[in-house]
Amino acid sequence: MAKCEICGKGQLFGNQISHSHRVTNKAWKPNIKKIRLTVNGVTKRMAVCTSCIRSNKKSV
């Protein structure tokens, strides 16, 4: 699964519990987008989560 290349956010696992209390596995996936960033004068294509894009961490 993809990870954010800035903050390292990745997939989390847990249980999904129904009303009758049956338990199944559930995965929470981060909202990863591939964007172009300029890092040290070089344009790179990076996989970044939307929370990093919104918080302007991309201006590293």
mmCIF file as Biopython writes it, N, C-alpha, C and O atoms, coordinates in Angstrom:
data_model
#
loop_
_atom_site.group_PDB
_atom_site.id
_atom_site.type_symbol
_atom_site.label_atom_id
_atom_site.label_alt_id
_atom_site.label_comp_id
_atom_site.label_asym_id
_atom_site.label_entity_id
_atom_site.label_seq_id
_atom_site.pdbx_PDB_ins_code
_atom_site.Cartn_x
_atom_site.Cartn_y
_atom_site.Cartn_z
_atom_site.occupancy
_atom_site.B_iso_or_equiv
_atom_site.auth_seq_id
_atom_site.auth_asym_id
_atom_site.pdbx_PDB_model_num
ATOM 1   N N  . MET A ? 1  ? 0.844   -1.181  0.000   1.0 0.0 1  A 1 
ATOM 2   C CA . MET A ? 1  ? 0.000   0.000   0.000   1.0 0.0 1  A 1 
ATOM 3   C C  . MET A ? 1  ? 0.884   1.236   0.000   1.0 0.0 1  A 1 
ATOM 4   O O  . MET A ? 1  ? 1.993   1.217   0.532   1.0 0.0 1  A 1 
ATOM 5   N N  . ALA A ? 2  ? 0.390   2.303   -0.595  1.0 0.0 2  A 1 
ATOM 6   C CA . ALA A ? 2  ? 1.152   3.536   -0.711  1.0 0.0 2  A 1 
ATOM 7   C C  . ALA A ? 2  ? 1.285   4.228   0.643   1.0 0.0 2  A 1 
ATOM 8   O O  . ALA A ? 2  ? 0.421   4.116   1.512   1.0 0.0 2  A 1 
ATOM 9   N N  . LYS A ? 3  ? 2.390   4.940   0.789   1.0 0.0 3  A 1 
ATOM 10  C CA . LYS A ? 3  ? 2.630   5.756   1.976   1.0 0.0 3  A 1 
ATOM 11  C C  . LYS A ? 3  ? 2.905   7.182   1.536   1.0 0.0 3  A 1 
ATOM 12  O O  . LYS A ? 3  ? 3.385   7.425   0.429   1.0 0.0 3  A 1 
ATOM 13  N N  . CYS A ? 4  ? 2.594   8.113   2.413   1.0 0.0 4  A 1 
ATOM 14  C CA . CYS A ? 4  ? 2.927   9.509   2.158   1.0 0.0 4  A 1 
ATOM 15  C C  . CYS A ? 4  ? 4.436   9.657   2.270   1.0 0.0 4  A 1 
ATOM 16  O O  . CYS A ? 4  ? 5.037   9.224   3.254   1.0 0.0 4  A 1 
ATOM 17  N N  . GLU A ? 5  ? 5.050   10.270  1.259   1.0 0.0 5  A 1 
ATOM 18  C CA . GLU A ? 5  ? 6.498   10.421  1.259   1.0 0.0 5  A 1 
ATOM 19  C C  . GLU A ? 5  ? 6.964   11.579  2.133   1.0 0.0 5  A 1 
ATOM 20  O O  . GLU A ? 5  ? 8.167   11.754  2.328   1.0 0.0 5  A 1 
ATOM 21  N N  . ILE A ? 6  ? 6.037   12.370  2.663   1.0 0.0 6  A 1 
ATOM 22  C CA . ILE A ? 6  ? 6.415   13.481  3.537   1.0 0.0 6  A 1 
ATOM 23  C C  . ILE A ? 6  ? 6.248   13.099  5.003   1.0 0.0 6  A 1 
ATOM 24  O O  . ILE A ? 6  ? 7.201   13.189  5.776   1.0 0.0 6  A 1 
ATOM 25  N N  . CYS A ? 7  ? 5.047   12.673  5.394   1.0 0.0 7  A 1 
ATOM 26  C CA . CYS A ? 7  ? 4.801   12.390  6.814   1.0 0.0 7  A 1 
ATOM 27  C C  . CYS A ? 7  ? 4.850   10.904  7.143   1.0 0.0 7  A 1 
ATOM 28  O O  . CYS A ? 7  ? 4.888   10.543  8.319   1.0 0.0 7  A 1 
ATOM 29  N N  . GLY A ? 8  ? 4.852   10.027  6.132   1.0 0.0 8  A 1 
ATOM 30  C CA . GLY A ? 8  ? 4.935   8.594   6.384   1.0 0.0 8  A 1 
ATOM 31  C C  . GLY A ? 8  ? 3.616   7.944   6.750   1.0 0.0 8  A 1 
ATOM 32  O O  . GLY A ? 8  ? 3.594   6.800   7.204   1.0 0.0 8  A 1 
ATOM 33  N N  . LYS A ? 9  ? 2.514   8.658   6.559   1.0 0.0 9  A 1 
ATOM 34  C CA . LYS A ? 9  ? 1.201   8.106   6.892   1.0 0.0 9  A 1 
ATOM 35  C C  . LYS A ? 9  ? 0.911   6.917   5.988   1.0 0.0 9  A 1 
ATOM 36  O O  . LYS A ? 9  ? 1.098   6.986   4.773   1.0 0.0 9  A 1 
ATOM 37  N N  . GLY A ? 10 ? 0.450   5.817   6.599   1.0 0.0 10 A 1 
ATOM 38  C CA . GLY A ? 10 ? 0.168   4.608   5.840   1.0 0.0 10 A 1 
ATOM 39  C C  . GLY A ? 10 ? -1.154  3.996   6.257   1.0 0.0 10 A 1 
ATOM 40  O O  . GLY A ? 10 ? -1.974  4.642   6.908   1.0 0.0 10 A 1 
ATOM 41  N N  . GLN A ? 11 ? -1.349  2.753   5.878   1.0 0.0 11 A 1 
ATOM 42  C CA . GLN A ? 11 ? -2.593  2.052   6.138   1.0 0.0 11 A 1 
ATOM 43  C C  . GLN A ? 11 ? -2.670  1.610   7.594   1.0 0.0 11 A 1 
ATOM 44  O O  . GLN A ? 11 ? -1.676  1.168   8.170   1.0 0.0 11 A 1 
ATOM 45  N N  . LEU A ? 12 ? -3.870  1.735   8.192   1.0 0.0 12 A 1 
ATOM 46  C CA . LEU A ? 12 ? -4.122  1.287   9.557   1.0 0.0 12 A 1 
ATOM 47  C C  . LEU A ? 12 ? -5.134  0.150   9.529   1.0 0.0 12 A 1 
ATOM 48  O O  . LEU A ? 12 ? -6.002  0.108   8.657   1.0 0.0 12 A 1 
ATOM 49  N N  . PHE A ? 13 ? -5.025  -0.772  10.482  1.0 0.0 13 A 1 
ATOM 50  C CA . PHE A ? 13 ? -5.917  -1.923  10.543  1.0 0.0 13 A 1 
ATOM 51  C C  . PHE A ? 13 ? -6.672  -1.924  11.856  1.0 0.0 13 A 1 
ATOM 52  O O  . PHE A ? 13 ? -6.185  -1.433  12.875  1.0 0.0 13 A 1 
ATOM 53  N N  . GLY A ? 14 ? -7.880  -2.489  11.813  1.0 0.0 14 A 1 
ATOM 54  C CA . GLY A ? 14 ? -8.688  -2.602  13.015  1.0 0.0 14 A 1 
ATOM 55  C C  . GLY A ? 14 ? -9.848  -3.534  12.754  1.0 0.0 14 A 1 
ATOM 56  O O  . GLY A ? 14 ? -9.838  -4.297  11.789  1.0 0.0 14 A 1 
ATOM 57  N N  . ASN A ? 15 ? -10.845 -3.471  13.612  1.0 0.0 15 A 1 
ATOM 58  C CA . ASN A ? 15 ? -12.014 -4.327  13.496  1.0 0.0 15 A 1 
ATOM 59  C C  . ASN A ? 15 ? -13.239 -3.504  13.146  1.0 0.0 15 A 1 
ATOM 60  O O  . ASN A ? 15 ? -13.424 -2.396  13.650  1.0 0.0 15 A 1 
ATOM 61  N N  . GLN A ? 16 ? -14.076 -4.060  12.274  1.0 0.0 16 A 1 
ATOM 62  C CA . GLN A ? 16 ? -15.371 -3.473  11.971  1.0 0.0 16 A 1 
ATOM 63  C C  . GLN A ? 16 ? -16.402 -4.315  12.709  1.0 0.0 16 A 1 
ATOM 64  O O  . GLN A ? 16 ? -16.500 -5.520  12.480  1.0 0.0 16 A 1 
ATOM 65  N N  . ILE A ? 17 ? -17.169 -3.688  13.592  1.0 0.0 17 A 1 
ATOM 66  C CA . ILE A ? 17 ? -18.090 -4.417  14.454  1.0 0.0 17 A 1 
ATOM 67  C C  . ILE A ? 17 ? -19.517 -4.055  14.066  1.0 0.0 17 A 1 
ATOM 68  O O  . ILE A ? 17 ? -19.890 -2.882  14.083  1.0 0.0 17 A 1 
ATOM 69  N N  . SER A ? 18 ? -20.314 -5.061  13.716  1.0 0.0 18 A 1 
ATOM 70  C CA . SER A ? 18 ? -21.694 -4.834  13.302  1.0 0.0 18 A 1 
ATOM 71  C C  . SER A ? 18 ? -22.599 -4.709  14.530  1.0 0.0 18 A 1 
ATOM 72  O O  . SER A ? 18 ? -22.148 -4.827  15.670  1.0 0.0 18 A 1 
ATOM 73  N N  . HIS A ? 19 ? -23.867 -4.471  14.270  1.0 0.0 19 A 1 
ATOM 74  C CA . HIS A ? 19 ? -24.837 -4.337  15.361  1.0 0.0 19 A 1 
ATOM 75  C C  . HIS A ? 19 ? -24.960 -5.638  16.147  1.0 0.0 19 A 1 
ATOM 76  O O  . HIS A ? 19 ? -25.156 -5.610  17.362  1.0 0.0 19 A 1 
ATOM 77  N N  . SER A ? 20 ? -24.847 -6.781  15.463  1.0 0.0 20 A 1 
ATOM 78  C CA . SER A ? 20 ? -24.910 -8.082  16.147  1.0 0.0 20 A 1 
ATOM 79  C C  . SER A ? 20 ? -23.555 -8.484  16.729  1.0 0.0 20 A 1 
ATOM 80  O O  . SER A ? 20 ? -23.387 -9.599  17.224  1.0 0.0 20 A 1 
ATOM 81  N N  . HIS A ? 21 ? -22.607 -7.577  16.664  1.0 0.0 21 A 1 
ATOM 82  C CA . HIS A ? 21 ? -21.263 -7.717  17.229  1.0 0.0 21 A 1 
ATOM 83  C C  . HIS A ? 21 ? -20.412 -8.760  16.512  1.0 0.0 21 A 1 
ATOM 84  O O  . HIS A ? 21 ? -19.518 -9.353  17.116  1.0 0.0 21 A 1 
ATOM 85  N N  . ARG A ? 22 ? -20.682 -8.988  15.232  1.0 0.0 22 A 1 
ATOM 86  C CA . ARG A ? 22 ? -19.768 -9.789  14.414  1.0 0.0 22 A 1 
ATOM 87  C C  . ARG A ? 22 ? -18.575 -8.910  14.082  1.0 0.0 22 A 1 
ATOM 88  O O  . ARG A ? 22 ? -18.730 -7.723  13.796  1.0 0.0 22 A 1 
ATOM 89  N N  . VAL A ? 23 ? -17.398 -9.488  14.120  1.0 0.0 23 A 1 
ATOM 90  C CA . VAL A ? 23 ? -16.174 -8.718  13.927  1.0 0.0 23 A 1 
ATOM 91  C C  . VAL A ? 23 ? -15.512 -9.151  12.625  1.0 0.0 23 A 1 
ATOM 92  O O  . VAL A ? 23 ? -15.275 -10.338 12.405  1.0 0.0 23 A 1 
ATOM 93  N N  . THR A ? 24 ? -15.216 -8.175  11.760  1.0 0.0 24 A 1 
ATOM 94  C CA . THR A ? 24 ? -14.463 -8.436  10.537  1.0 0.0 24 A 1 
ATOM 95  C C  . THR A ? 24 ? -13.304 -7.455  10.470  1.0 0.0 24 A 1 
ATOM 96  O O  . THR A ? 24 ? -13.319 -6.411  11.122  1.0 0.0 24 A 1 
ATOM 97  N N  . ASN A ? 25 ? -12.303 -7.803  9.677   1.0 0.0 25 A 1 
ATOM 98  C CA . ASN A ? 25 ? -11.132 -6.946  9.538   1.0 0.0 25 A 1 
ATOM 99  C C  . ASN A ? 25 ? -11.474 -5.731  8.683   1.0 0.0 25 A 1 
ATOM 100 O O  . ASN A ? 25 ? -12.252 -5.822  7.733   1.0 0.0 25 A 1 
ATOM 101 N N  . LYS A ? 26 ? -10.887 -4.605  9.032   1.0 0.0 26 A 1 
ATOM 102 C CA . LYS A ? 26 ? -11.102 -3.374  8.280   1.0 0.0 26 A 1 
ATOM 103 C C  . LYS A ? 26 ? -9.773  -2.664  8.127   1.0 0.0 26 A 1 
ATOM 104 O O  . LYS A ? 26 ? -8.928  -2.697  9.022   1.0 0.0 26 A 1 
ATOM 105 N N  . ALA A ? 27 ? -9.597  -2.023  6.986   1.0 0.0 27 A 1 
ATOM 106 C CA . ALA A ? 27 ? -8.383  -1.248  6.730   1.0 0.0 27 A 1 
ATOM 107 C C  . ALA A ? 27 ? -8.777  0.194   6.440   1.0 0.0 27 A 1 
ATOM 108 O O  . ALA A ? 27 ? -9.670  0.451   5.632   1.0 0.0 27 A 1 
ATOM 109 N N  . TRP A ? 28 ? -8.108  1.131   7.100   1.0 0.0 28 A 1 
ATOM 110 C CA . TRP A ? 28 ? -8.284  2.553   6.835   1.0 0.0 28 A 1 
ATOM 111 C C  . TRP A ? 28 ? -7.101  3.005   6.003   1.0 0.0 28 A 1 
ATOM 112 O O  . TRP A ? 28 ? -5.951  2.911   6.432   1.0 0.0 28 A 1 
ATOM 113 N N  . LYS A ? 29 ? -7.395  3.499   4.803   1.0 0.0 29 A 1 
ATOM 114 C CA . LYS A ? 29 ? -6.334  3.873   3.875   1.0 0.0 29 A 1 
ATOM 115 C C  . LYS A ? 29 ? -6.221  5.392   3.796   1.0 0.0 29 A 1 
ATOM 116 O O  . LYS A ? 29 ? -7.238  6.086   3.800   1.0 0.0 29 A 1 
ATOM 117 N N  . PRO A ? 30 ? -5.002  5.915   3.724   1.0 0.0 30 A 1 
ATOM 118 C CA . PRO A ? 30 ? -4.830  7.360   3.596   1.0 0.0 30 A 1 
ATOM 119 C C  . PRO A ? 30 ? -5.193  7.816   2.183   1.0 0.0 30 A 1 
ATOM 120 O O  . PRO A ? 30 ? -5.123  7.040   1.230   1.0 0.0 30 A 1 
ATOM 121 N N  . ASN A ? 31 ? -5.575  9.069   2.067   1.0 0.0 31 A 1 
ATOM 122 C CA . ASN A ? 31 ? -5.939  9.647   0.769   1.0 0.0 31 A 1 
ATOM 123 C C  . ASN A ? 31 ? -4.656  10.141  0.104   1.0 0.0 31 A 1 
ATOM 124 O O  . ASN A ? 31 ? -4.234  11.278  0.314   1.0 0.0 31 A 1 
ATOM 125 N N  . ILE A ? 32 ? -4.042  9.269   -0.705  1.0 0.0 32 A 1 
ATOM 126 C CA . ILE A ? 32 ? -2.751  9.547   -1.327  1.0 0.0 32 A 1 
ATOM 127 C C  . ILE A ? 32 ? -2.969  10.050  -2.747  1.0 0.0 32 A 1 
ATOM 128 O O  . ILE A ? 32 ? -3.721  9.452   -3.517  1.0 0.0 32 A 1 
ATOM 129 N N  . LYS A ? 33 ? -2.313  11.146  -3.088  1.0 0.0 33 A 1 
ATOM 130 C CA . LYS A ? 33 ? -2.344  11.696  -4.442  1.0 0.0 33 A 1 
ATOM 131 C C  . LYS A ? 33 ? -0.914  11.804  -4.947  1.0 0.0 33 A 1 
ATOM 132 O O  . LYS A ? 33 ? 0.002   12.074  -4.171  1.0 0.0 33 A 1 
ATOM 133 N N  . LYS A ? 34 ? -0.720  11.595  -6.245  1.0 0.0 34 A 1 
ATOM 134 C CA . LYS A ? 34 ? 0.595   11.784  -6.851  1.0 0.0 34 A 1 
ATOM 135 C C  . LYS A ? 34 ? 0.644   13.194  -7.411  1.0 0.0 34 A 1 
ATOM 136 O O  . LYS A ? 34 ? -0.140  13.555  -8.288  1.0 0.0 34 A 1 
ATOM 137 N N  . ILE A ? 35 ? 1.583   13.993  -6.890  1.0 0.0 35 A 1 
ATOM 138 C CA . ILE A ? 35 ? 1.711   15.377  -7.331  1.0 0.0 35 A 1 
ATOM 139 C C  . ILE A ? 35 ? 3.165   15.644  -7.682  1.0 0.0 35 A 1 
ATOM 140 O O  . ILE A ? 35 ? 4.066   14.910  -7.274  1.0 0.0 35 A 1 
ATOM 141 N N  . ARG A ? 36 ? 3.374   16.705  -8.445  1.0 0.0 36 A 1 
ATOM 142 C CA . ARG A ? 36 ? 4.731   17.113  -8.798  1.0 0.0 36 A 1 
ATOM 143 C C  . ARG A ? 36 ? 5.189   18.183  -7.820  1.0 0.0 36 A 1 
ATOM 144 O O  . ARG A ? 36 ? 4.491   19.170  -7.590  1.0 0.0 36 A 1 
ATOM 145 N N  . LEU A ? 37 ? 6.365   17.977  -7.248  1.0 0.0 37 A 1 
ATOM 146 C CA . LEU A ? 37 ? 6.943   18.926  -6.303  1.0 0.0 37 A 1 
ATOM 147 C C  . LEU A ? 37 ? 8.331   19.319  -6.767  1.0 0.0 37 A 1 
ATOM 148 O O  . LEU A ? 37 ? 9.041   18.523  -7.382  1.0 0.0 37 A 1 
ATOM 149 N N  . THR A ? 38 ? 8.711   20.545  -6.469  1.0 0.0 38 A 1 
ATOM 150 C CA . THR A ? 38 ? 10.066  20.985  -6.744  1.0 0.0 38 A 1 
ATOM 151 C C  . THR A ? 38 ? 10.848  20.944  -5.442  1.0 0.0 38 A 1 
ATOM 152 O O  . THR A ? 38 ? 10.596  21.727  -4.526  1.0 0.0 38 A 1 
ATOM 153 N N  . VAL A ? 39 ? 11.810  20.011  -5.370  1.0 0.0 39 A 1 
ATOM 154 C CA . VAL A ? 39 ? 12.629  19.831  -4.177  1.0 0.0 39 A 1 
ATOM 155 C C  . VAL A ? 39 ? 14.071  20.095  -4.563  1.0 0.0 39 A 1 
ATOM 156 O O  . VAL A ? 39 ? 14.636  19.381  -5.392  1.0 0.0 39 A 1 
ATOM 157 N N  . ASN A ? 40 ? 14.673  21.119  -3.964  1.0 0.0 40 A 1 
ATOM 158 C CA . ASN A ? 40 ? 16.057  21.520  -4.243  1.0 0.0 40 A 1 
ATOM 159 C C  . ASN A ? 40 ? 16.283  21.780  -5.727  1.0 0.0 40 A 1 
ATOM 160 O O  . ASN A ? 40 ? 17.327  21.416  -6.268  1.0 0.0 40 A 1 
ATOM 161 N N  . GLY A ? 41 ? 15.317  22.404  -6.386  1.0 0.0 41 A 1 
ATOM 162 C CA . GLY A ? 41 ? 15.445  22.750  -7.794  1.0 0.0 41 A 1 
ATOM 163 C C  . GLY A ? 41 ? 15.156  21.621  -8.762  1.0 0.0 41 A 1 
ATOM 164 O O  . GLY A ? 41 ? 15.240  21.812  -9.975  1.0 0.0 41 A 1 
ATOM 165 N N  . VAL A ? 42 ? 14.814  20.442  -8.248  1.0 0.0 42 A 1 
ATOM 166 C CA . VAL A ? 42 ? 14.520  19.288  -9.093  1.0 0.0 42 A 1 
ATOM 167 C C  . VAL A ? 42 ? 13.041  18.948  -8.943  1.0 0.0 42 A 1 
ATOM 168 O O  . VAL A ? 42 ? 12.535  18.823  -7.828  1.0 0.0 42 A 1 
ATOM 169 N N  . THR A ? 43 ? 12.349  18.798  -10.077 1.0 0.0 43 A 1 
ATOM 170 C CA . THR A ? 43 ? 10.936  18.438  -10.034 1.0 0.0 43 A 1 
ATOM 171 C C  . THR A ? 43 ? 10.808  16.936  -9.864  1.0 0.0 43 A 1 
ATOM 172 O O  . THR A ? 43 ? 11.351  16.160  -10.650 1.0 0.0 43 A 1 
ATOM 173 N N  . LYS A ? 44 ? 10.074  16.531  -8.815  1.0 0.0 44 A 1 
ATOM 174 C CA . LYS A ? 44 ? 9.868   15.117  -8.524  1.0 0.0 44 A 1 
ATOM 175 C C  . LYS A ? 44 ? 8.382   14.833  -8.496  1.0 0.0 44 A 1 
ATOM 176 O O  . LYS A ? 44 ? 7.576   15.707  -8.178  1.0 0.0 44 A 1 
ATOM 177 N N  . ARG A ? 45 ? 8.021   13.597  -8.834  1.0 0.0 45 A 1 
ATOM 178 C CA . ARG A ? 45 ? 6.637   13.143  -8.696  1.0 0.0 45 A 1 
ATOM 179 C C  . ARG A ? 45 ? 6.575   12.323  -7.424  1.0 0.0 45 A 1 
ATOM 180 O O  . ARG A ? 45 ? 7.230   11.287  -7.309  1.0 0.0 45 A 1 
ATOM 181 N N  . MET A ? 46 ? 5.779   12.793  -6.462  1.0 0.0 46 A 1 
ATOM 182 C CA . MET A ? 46 ? 5.742   12.162  -5.151  1.0 0.0 46 A 1 
ATOM 183 C C  . MET A ? 46 ? 4.317   11.771  -4.792  1.0 0.0 46 A 1 
ATOM 184 O O  . MET A ? 46 ? 3.352   12.391  -5.238  1.0 0.0 46 A 1 
ATOM 185 N N  . ALA A ? 47 ? 4.206   10.725  -3.975  1.0 0.0 47 A 1 
ATOM 186 C CA . ALA A ? 47 ? 2.921   10.304  -3.423  1.0 0.0 47 A 1 
ATOM 187 C C  . ALA A ? 47 ? 2.757   10.989  -2.075  1.0 0.0 47 A 1 
ATOM 188 O O  . ALA A ? 47 ? 3.501   10.712  -1.135  1.0 0.0 47 A 1 
ATOM 189 N N  . VAL A ? 48 ? 1.771   11.891  -1.985  1.0 0.0 48 A 1 
ATOM 190 C CA . VAL A ? 48 ? 1.600   12.727  -0.798  1.0 0.0 48 A 1 
ATOM 191 C C  . VAL A ? 48 ? 0.140   12.646  -0.360  1.0 0.0 48 A 1 
ATOM 192 O O  . VAL A ? 48 ? -0.764  12.647  -1.195  1.0 0.0 48 A 1 
ATOM 193 N N  . CYS A ? 49 ? -0.089  12.576  0.961   1.0 0.0 49 A 1 
ATOM 194 C CA . CYS A ? 49 ? -1.461  12.548  1.461   1.0 0.0 49 A 1 
ATOM 195 C C  . CYS A ? 49 ? -2.069  13.947  1.368   1.0 0.0 49 A 1 
ATOM 196 O O  . CYS A ? 49 ? -1.358  14.951  1.358   1.0 0.0 49 A 1 
ATOM 197 N N  . THR A ? 50 ? -3.385  13.987  1.302   1.0 0.0 50 A 1 
ATOM 198 C CA . THR A ? 50 ? -4.063  15.265  1.113   1.0 0.0 50 A 1 
ATOM 199 C C  . THR A ? 50 ? -3.932  16.178  2.321   1.0 0.0 50 A 1 
ATOM 200 O O  . THR A ? 50 ? -4.017  17.398  2.177   1.0 0.0 50 A 1 
ATOM 201 N N  . SER A ? 51 ? -3.725  15.617  3.512   1.0 0.0 51 A 1 
ATOM 202 C CA . SER A ? 51 ? -3.534  16.486  4.676   1.0 0.0 51 A 1 
ATOM 203 C C  . SER A ? 51 ? -2.210  17.233  4.578   1.0 0.0 51 A 1 
ATOM 204 O O  . SER A ? 51 ? -2.113  18.370  5.039   1.0 0.0 51 A 1 
ATOM 205 N N  . CYS A ? 52 ? -1.183  16.615  3.985   1.0 0.0 52 A 1 
ATOM 206 C CA . CYS A ? 52 ? 0.087   17.315  3.777   1.0 0.0 52 A 1 
ATOM 207 C C  . CYS A ? 52 ? -0.047  18.366  2.681   1.0 0.0 52 A 1 
ATOM 208 O O  . CYS A ? 52 ? 0.568   19.429  2.763   1.0 0.0 52 A 1 
ATOM 209 N N  . ILE A ? 53 ? -0.843  18.078  1.661   1.0 0.0 53 A 1 
ATOM 210 C CA . ILE A ? 53 ? -1.063  19.061  0.602   1.0 0.0 53 A 1 
ATOM 211 C C  . ILE A ? 53 ? -1.799  20.271  1.167   1.0 0.0 53 A 1 
ATOM 212 O O  . ILE A ? 53 ? -1.437  21.410  0.873   1.0 0.0 53 A 1 
ATOM 213 N N  . ARG A ? 54 ? -2.842  20.030  1.986   1.0 0.0 54 A 1 
ATOM 214 C CA . ARG A ? 54 ? -3.628  21.125  2.559   1.0 0.0 54 A 1 
ATOM 215 C C  . ARG A ? 54 ? -2.817  21.960  3.529   1.0 0.0 54 A 1 
ATOM 216 O O  . ARG A ? 54 ? -2.961  23.182  3.564   1.0 0.0 54 A 1 
ATOM 217 N N  . SER A ? 55 ? -1.962  21.315  4.320   1.0 0.0 55 A 1 
ATOM 218 C CA . SER A ? 55 ? -1.214  22.058  5.328   1.0 0.0 55 A 1 
ATOM 219 C C  . SER A ? 55 ? 0.038   22.697  4.746   1.0 0.0 55 A 1 
ATOM 220 O O  . SER A ? 55 ? 0.842   23.280  5.474   1.0 0.0 55 A 1 
ATOM 221 N N  . ASN A ? 56 ? 0.201   22.586  3.429   1.0 0.0 56 A 1 
ATOM 222 C CA . ASN A ? 56 ? 1.304   23.228  2.719   1.0 0.0 56 A 1 
ATOM 223 C C  . ASN A ? 56 ? 2.664   22.703  3.152   1.0 0.0 56 A 1 
ATOM 224 O O  . ASN A ? 56 ? 3.656   23.431  3.101   1.0 0.0 56 A 1 
ATOM 225 N N  . LYS A ? 57 ? 2.717   21.457  3.574   1.0 0.0 57 A 1 
ATOM 226 C CA . LYS A ? 57 ? 4.005   20.866  3.897   1.0 0.0 57 A 1 
ATOM 227 C C  . LYS A ? 57 ? 4.829   20.619  2.650   1.0 0.0 57 A 1 
ATOM 228 O O  . LYS A ? 57 ? 6.029   20.356  2.731   1.0 0.0 57 A 1 
ATOM 229 N N  . LYS A ? 58 ? 4.180   20.704  1.489   1.0 0.0 58 A 1 
ATOM 230 C CA . LYS A ? 58 ? 4.888   20.418  0.251   1.0 0.0 58 A 1 
ATOM 231 C C  . LYS A ? 58 ? 5.948   21.476  -0.059  1.0 0.0 58 A 1 
ATOM 232 O O  . LYS A ? 58 ? 6.801   21.248  -0.917  1.0 0.0 58 A 1 
ATOM 233 N N  . SER A ? 59 ? 5.915   22.618  0.612   1.0 0.0 59 A 1 
ATOM 234 C CA . SER A ? 59 ? 6.921   23.652  0.383   1.0 0.0 59 A 1 
ATOM 235 C C  . SER A ? 59 ? 8.139   23.393  1.251   1.0 0.0 59 A 1 
ATOM 236 O O  . SER A ? 59 ? 8.584   24.264  1.998   1.0 0.0 59 A 1 
ATOM 237 N N  . VAL A ? 60 ? 8.671   22.184  1.141   1.0 0.0 60 A 1 
ATOM 238 C CA . VAL A ? 60 ? 9.831   21.770  1.947   1.0 0.0 60 A 1 
ATOM 239 C C  . VAL A ? 60 ? 11.090  22.282  1.308   1.0 0.0 60 A 1 
ATOM 240 O O  . VAL A ? 60 ? 12.183  22.047  1.822   1.0 0.0 60 A 1 
#
